[in-house]
Amino acid sequence: MKPLATQMEDQKANLAFAEANISSKSRLMDRFSLKGSQLQQPLHEFSGACAGCGETPYVKVLTQLFGERMYIANATGCSSIWGASSPTTPYTVNKESHCGPAWGNSLFEDAAEYGLGIASAVKQRRAKLADLVKEGLETEGISAELASAMQSWLDNKDDAVLSEQYGDEIMANLGSLDAVNCPLADEIADMQEHFVKKSCWVFGGDGWGYDIGYGGLDHVLASGEDINILVLDTEVYSNTGGQASKATPLGAIAQFAASGKRTGKKDLGRMAMTYGYVYVASISMGANKQQVIKAFKEAEAYKGPSLIIAYAPCINQGLRKGMGKSMEEAKMAVDTGYWKLYRYNPDLVKERKNPFQLDCKAPTADIQEFLLGENRYASLAKKDPATSEALRTNLAQAYAERTALYQQMADMPYAGADETK
């Protein structure tokens, strides 16, 4: 790092190049590659979250992948505070100055239902637009260019890139419809924002997703609707003072668990997998950035409910190496088997493949070293060494059993009926 004033003159050309070439429409590299995603303008910036926050990097990347067409229903909590501390917001628009995430917050407990309402409204409005386009296609006197664009949009309206391309072509040629049916052309023009396929997301922390909002989350997953849920898992109620949640692991200290939590962590991902039609992923950016992008891409493309659980180091965890090492801590969580990386994609069943894919190797690092590197475990070791050791030993055993179970799930062959019989 160098003083800004010493770099301004030399970097002006680089900045000009970046501003000219980096946008949601740039095709310098595949948008869903690790490097290509970073050649997209982030539509989330300057959040004001804690230094080293493990939550904001996931949202920043999401806006680089889908930001110009995102709807966000945000549960109250850390993600709503750094997401919209009035009168400012870190969400911004792209170079065209009109495309960016549409953000909203209702209550702590009903973010999933709120998001489902948004997704349902978008679905209905796009269906109405499709009806108008079909009516326009059947109108005599329109140009061949407009007819071709309308048919192409109807055929590709659920493709993010093509729906935008053909929507732009419709608007560019709408004059031929205006000449023969002005009211219909006006209706289509009024709904032009819905030409592009929308990406509907629900954001929330583990206090919401595992606890107070779980009923709504489960209801939305069970609905089968096309909506994406991102749970930013800090393993504690971060925004309200660090209370224990159902995501808090065995042996961790938190408010209401001052002597170490005596029950294990809820396996939210495995519970969601039992539906069979829900896309589920567990990710950790510090451990595998490519897996993060792959999970985001698959979840958004999946035509059904998706749940992504993201490991997010938090200041409440008391990282002894400091929050400047939060990515390193997230990697260590995976290396020790404390956090697992996986994707459960129901679409793979159609290909006669096991839908569960384990994306991490067997543990290679000492889980006890990891645990004692965080105050939520180390402080109990100082206060009550015997209890701490017993709880940490039980936690390590439980997570070793979980590793074996997940490996068994990943090794299972396709279990569907043999269609050739």
ABEGO torsion letter per residue (X at the ends): XBBAAAAAAAAAAAAAAAAAABBAABAABBAABAAAAAABBBABBGAGBBBGBAAAAAAAAAAAAAAAABBBBBBBEAAAAAABBOABBABBBBAAGABBBBBBBBBAAAAAAAAAAAAAAAAAAAAAAAAAAAAAAABBGBBAAAAAAAAAAAAAAABAAAAAAAAAAAAAAAAAAAAABAAAAAAAAAAAAAABBBBBBBBBBAAAAABAAAAAAAAAAAAGBBBBBBBBBAGBBAAAGGBBBAABBBGBBBBGBAAEBABBBBBAAAAAAAAGABBBBBBBAAABAAAAAAAAAAAAABBEBBBBBBBBBBAAAGBAAEAAAAAAAAAAAAAAGABBBBBBBAAAAAAGBBABBBABBBBABBAAAAAAABAAAAAAAAABAAAAAAAAAAAAAAAAAAAAAAAAAAABBBABBBAAX
